[in-house]
């Protein structure tokens, strides 16, 4: 019925769900609460920046985009994951699997692209302050945001199209969510084209933004060497949240990339699941906390909104 022997199986089996008996209900509650915190924290950032006109500046608009992307990516993972926690079987239909891959991969690509754009914004603000308003105009901000969404969407769609056409010799995916590389490894035929296109997409959506961020901060730190302590303090206050977000996201993504290249079944199942969940769980909850706590403008407005709601 499930056509497991077909070259194009109707269902995939997510095999990394560990049998934890009745503890799955407690796990469901904890994960549901975590997802609720992610939604609430990112919505607060979105509402604060949207409502406060003083925050309608490029840096805060990019932060708002990060929060929207976090909601998008976490929805692509948690909605299905919470359902699977309570299920005895962990079968996912072929269309649902490829939809989840597309959502999670575009989330990951958009995150790196937005972080690269934010690095450019900080670079111009610190190294070329007199030209900032000429270079980072509202029109330029709109173009950068459009690029951050459109290019990853198209490039990831190309990868997914190639994977969708592959005849497969199995339907078992050793993860708790669908991933492109695990599907490609099931292929019955050569995957040279998939590998080449996938490498191109990884380079353009991950390594290029990564290299650009490192370059911009190298320039910023070089400029700060001969400046006053007050100038350095302002730069650190402005750039530290972005650095924390970037380092955190880079580590979680590279953990996932490394895990996709090894046999997860040889690892402790709990460890494998936890490591594979990092990049879809930690950044969406850490980003709003970092920006909400580290940037005084957002922190003050958040506290003001909370105090007003209490008085009401």
Buried (B, 14 or more C-beta within 10 A) or exposed (E): EEEEEEEEBBBBBBBBBEEEEEEBEEBBEEBEEBBEBBBEBBBBBBBBBEEBEEBEBBBBBBBBBBBBBBBBBBBBBBEBBBEBBEEEEBBBEBEBBBBBBBBBBBBBBBBBBBBBBBBBBBBBBBBEEEEBEEEBEEEEBEEBBEEBBEBBBEBBEEBBEBBBEBEBEBBBBBBBBBBBBBBBBBBEEEBEEBEEBBEEBBEBBBEBBBEBBEEBBEEBEEBBEEEEEEEBEBBEEBBEBBBBBBEBBBBBBBBBBEBBEEEBEEBEBEEBBEBBBBBBBBBBBBBBBBBBEBBEBBBEBBEEBEEEEEEE
